[in-house]
Amino acid sequence: MTRSQVVADAAITLLDERGLRGLTHRAVDEAAGLPPGATSNVARSRAALLELTLSRLTERETEVFAAALEDAGGLGAGATDDLARVLARLLALQLADETRTAARYELALEARRRPELREIYDRAGRGFRDPAVALLAAAGSQDPRRHARQLVAFSEGLMFDAIAGAGGALSEDGLRLALTDLLSGMLDHRR
């Protein structure tokens, strides 16, 4: 693992544990077990540290999602149940690492205030939305872009409720049922 990955991984953990206010160069040095000043050598400014952290977070999430999406390779029209199963697995994997998910929410809010971070956040978001468009198109959606946006929003809502809301986490079966309901509405061509 590179020094930048060590720094970014420690920053991700700190974002979960302490929020944005607790993310300092010194705190990252301590959390990563690095000598004082090591984080500053990797990311000189707070903005650079946030950008490095978001890039690493995206890299880690992409690895998780890529593995889960391999299961979706053979989906076609009428595969609502199979698609719901694959997507439920994706959400379950995301929720299994609350640290990563909570850190993403912290960075998402900060991206609202920092255009340079927003650019990275939006690019990362497209990296997750575009496969959703492709999956929904393969499953027979008549408007895959609109449906992908709705699917992502629905999924984000489920995750936020599980991590920070009052609803608590759903089991993978509960996620699958919720996604089946949503996808059935999107992919029912009789509407």
C-alpha positions in Angstrom: 0.0 0.0 0.0 1.3 3.4 -0.9 1.8 6.2 1.6 -1.0 8.2 0.0 -3.4 5.2 0.4 -2.4 4.8 4.0 -3.0 8.5 4.6 -6.4 8.4 2.7 -7.5 5.3 4.5 -6.8 6.8 7.9 -8.6 10.0 6.8 -11.7 7.9 5.9 -11.7 6.3 9.3 -11.3 9.7 11.0 -14.2 11.1 8.9 -16.4 8.4 10.3 -15.2 8.7 13.9 -14.9 12.5 14.2 -16.5 14.1 11.2 -14.9 16.8 9.1 -13.8 18.9 12.1 -11.7 16.0 13.4 -9.9 15.6 10.1 -6.6 17.3 10.5 -3.1 16.5 9.2 -1.9 15.7 12.7 -4.9 13.5 13.4 -4.2 11.5 10.2 -0.5 11.1 11.2 -1.6 9.7 14.5 -4.3 7.5 13.2 -2.1 6.1 10.5 0.9 5.6 12.8 3.0 8.0 10.7 5.6 10.4 12.0 4.5 14.0 12.5 4.3 15.9 9.2 4.0 12.8 7.0 0.5 13.6 5.9 1.5 17.1 5.0 4.2 15.6 2.7 1.4 13.7 0.9 -1.3 16.4 0.9 0.0 19.9 1.7 -3.4 21.6 2.3 -6.7 20.6 3.7 -8.2 20.8 0.2 -5.6 18.4 -1.0 -6.3 16.0 1.9 -10.0 16.1 1.1 -9.4 15.4 -2.6 -7.0 12.6 -1.8 -9.5 11.1 0.6 -12.4 11.3 -1.8 -10.3 9.8 -4.6 -9.3 6.9 -2.4 -12.8 6.4 -1.2 -14.1 6.2 -4.8 -11.3 3.7 -5.6 -12.4 1.5 -2.7 -16.1 1.7 -3.5 -15.4 1.0 -7.2 -13.6 -2.2 -6.3 -16.5 -3.4 -4.2 -19.1 -2.4 -6.8 -17.1 -3.9 -9.7 -17.0 -7.3 -8.0 -20.7 -7.2 -7.3 -21.7 -6.0 -10.8 -20.0 -9.0 -12.4 -23.0 -11.0 -11.2 -25.2 -8.8 -13.3 -23.5 -9.7 -16.6 -26.2 -11.9 -18.0 -29.3 -9.9 -17.0 -31.8 -9.2 -19.6 -35.3 -7.9 -20.1 -37.7 -9.4 -17.5 -34.9 -10.0 -15.0 -36.4 -7.9 -12.3 -35.9 -10.4 -9.5 -32.3 -11.1 -10.6 -31.5 -7.4 -10.9 -33.0 -6.7 -7.4 -30.8 -9.5 -6.0 -27.7 -8.0 -7.5 -28.5 -4.5 -6.4 -29.4 -5.7 -2.9 -26.0 -7.4 -2.7 -24.4 -4.1 -3.7 -26.2 -2.2 -1.0 -25.5 -4.9 1.6 -21.8 -4.7 0.8 -21.9 -0.9 1.1 -23.7 -1.1 4.4 -21.3 -3.7 5.7 -18.6 -1.0 5.8 -20.4 1.9 7.6 -17.1 3.7 8.0 -16.7 4.1 4.2 -20.4 5.0 3.8 -20.4 7.6 6.6 -17.2 9.1 5.3 -18.8 9.5 1.9 -21.7 11.4 3.4 -19.3 13.7 5.2 -17.4 14.4 1.9 -20.7 14.8 0.0 -21.7 17.6 2.3 -18.3 19.3 2.0 -18.5 19.0 -1.8 -21.5 21.3 -1.7 -19.2 24.0 -0.4 -16.0 23.3 -2.4 -16.2 23.4 -6.2 -12.9 21.5 -6.6 -14.2 18.7 -4.4 -17.6 18.8 -6.2 -15.9 18.1 -9.5 -14.3 14.9 -8.1 -17.5 13.9 -6.3 -19.6 14.4 -9.5 -17.2 12.4 -11.6 -17.2 9.6 -9.1 -21.0 9.7 -9.1 -21.2 9.3 -12.8 -18.9 6.2 -12.4 -21.7 4.6 -10.4 -24.7 6.0 -12.3 -23.6 5.0 -15.7 -23.6 1.3 -14.8 -27.0 1.7 -13.4 -28.2 3.2 -16.7 -26.7 0.2 -18.5 -28.3 -2.4 -16.1 -31.7 -0.8 -16.4 -31.5 -0.6 -20.2 -30.5 -4.3 -20.3 -33.5 -5.1 -18.0 -35.9 -3.4 -20.4 -36.3 0.1 -19.0 -38.0 2.5 -21.4 -36.2 5.4 -19.8 -33.0 4.1 -18.3 -31.4 7.5 -17.5 -34.4 8.7 -15.5 -34.8 5.3 -13.9 -31.1 5.1 -12.9 -31.4 8.5 -11.2 -34.4 7.3 -9.3 -32.7 4.0 -8.4 -29.6 5.8 -7.1 -31.7 8.2 -5.1 -33.8 5.3 -3.7 -30.6 3.4 -2.8 -29.0 6.4 -1.2 -32.1 6.9 0.9 -32.0 3.3 2.1 -28.4 3.6 3.0 -28.7 7.0 4.7 -31.7 5.7 6.7 -29.7 2.6 7.8 -26.6 4.6 8.8 -28.0 7.9 10.1 -31.7 7.6 10.1 -34.2 6.1 12.5 -35.1 3.2 10.3 -32.1 1.0 10.9 -30.5 -1.4 8.5 -32.5 -3.8 6.4 -31.3 -7.4 5.9 -30.2 -8.3 2.4 -33.6 -9.9 1.8 -35.3 -6.7 3.0 -33.2 -4.7 0.6 -34.1 -7.2 -2.2 -37.8 -6.8 -1.5 -37.6 -3.0 -1.5 -35.7 -3.0 -4.7 -38.1 -5.5 -6.3 -40.9 -3.2 -5.5 -39.1 -0.2 -7.1 -37.9 -2.1 -10.2 -41.3 -3.7 -10.8 -42.7 -0.2 -11.1 -40.0 1.0 -13.4 -39.9 -2.1 -15.7 -43.6 -2.8 -15.9 -44.3 -1.8 -19.5 -48.0 -1.9 -19.2 -48.0 1.4 -17.3 
